[in-house]
Amino acid sequence: QLQAFGGGLVQAGGSLRLSCAASGRRFSNNGMGWFRQAPGKEREFVAGITWNGGSTSYADTVKGRFTISRGSVKNTLYLQMNSLRPEDTAVYYCAANRRAYYTTSAHEYVYWGQGTQVTVSS
């Protein structure tokens, strides 16, 4: 029901834009989030946005470099990633929260996309 795409290989300092498209169900009333998981590490919160896009939150490690947004249709989600670093390398997942706002805990998200790989070379 959620599909993330837009990942790829990029050099450090470069940019990527991830997209997340929903099908079969509307998520316009759900908070949404992006998470990432690097090899051997736990899944971590990257960014979150409320149902109406009125509030966003970012992990300290990406603040000022990444921007989360919702599409005008509100059934799409984006993550603009600038000034990428090798430590940003991970599989990135989009997810829909059970509530209208975001949370930083993955347990609060009930729908998950399949993930898209982002690799940043030094």
N, C-alpha and C positions, 0 to 999 in steps of 0.2 A: 504493500500500500504506500510505502515511501521508497523512493529511489534517489540515491545520491550519485552525482556524476560531476565531472570536471577536474578530477585529479590528474596527476601526471608527474613528470620529472621536470624540475626547474632548478636553475642555479641559485645559490644564495644571493639574496637581494632582489630576487625576482618576485613576480606576482602570479596568483592563480585565483580564479573565481569558482567556487563550488556552488552547485545548484542542487536543490532537493525538490522533487516533484511528487505530488500525491495523486493516487488514483484509487477509485472505488470508495473513497470516503473523503469528506471535507474536514479540514483541520482549522478552519477559520476561527473557531472558538477555543482553540488550544494554544497554550504557550508552546514554543518550539525551542529546540536547542541543537547545538553542534557539540559532539564529543569526538575524542580521538584516542586511539590506542596504538602505542608503539610496541614493537616486539619485546616481550618480557616484562611489560609494564601494565598496570591497571588502566582501564578506560577512565579518561579524565574529561571533565567539563571544559569546554572551550568558550562557548558563548550561548546566551539565551535571549529570548525576546518574548514579550507578552502577546496575547492574542491579537491586539490591535496595533502592535508595533510601537506603542507609546513608551515602552521602557525596555532597555537592554542591559546586559551585564556581560562582563568578560573576565576570563582568567587573567591574573596578573601577568602571566607569561606572554600573552598576546595583546594586551591592552595597548591601544595606540597604533597597532599594526593591522588588526583584523576588524572587519565590520560585518555585523549580522543584519539582515534586512528581510522583509517579507515582500513578495511580489504584489503588484497591484491587484491581482486576482486573489491574493491571500491564500491560495493553495500551493504556493511555491515559497521556497526559502532559499536564501543566498548566504554565502560567506565569502566576502572579499578579503583576500589574504595578501598583504603587501610586506615588503622587506622580509621575505622568508629566510629562515635560518635552518641549518641542518637539523637542529633539535626539534623542528616542526614536523619532521618526517614521521608519518604515522598513517594508519587507516582512519579516515574521517567518516563519522556517522551523523546523520540527521535523525532527530527523534521528536515525537510529539508528547507533550506532558499531559497527564490526566487532568490537570487544572488549566485555568485560563492564563496563568502566568508561568514563568520559568522557575526552575529550581536547579541547584547545582548537583543534586544527587541523581545518578542514573536510574535509581530504583523508582523515581517518580515519573519516569517516561514509559509509556505503554506501547508505543508504536515506534519501530526502528527501521531505518533503511538498511541496505545491505553493505554500505561502506564503499568508499572510494580511496584509492591509495594516493598519497602525496609523498613524493620523495624530493628532498632538497639536497643538492650536491654542494660541496664546499669548493 
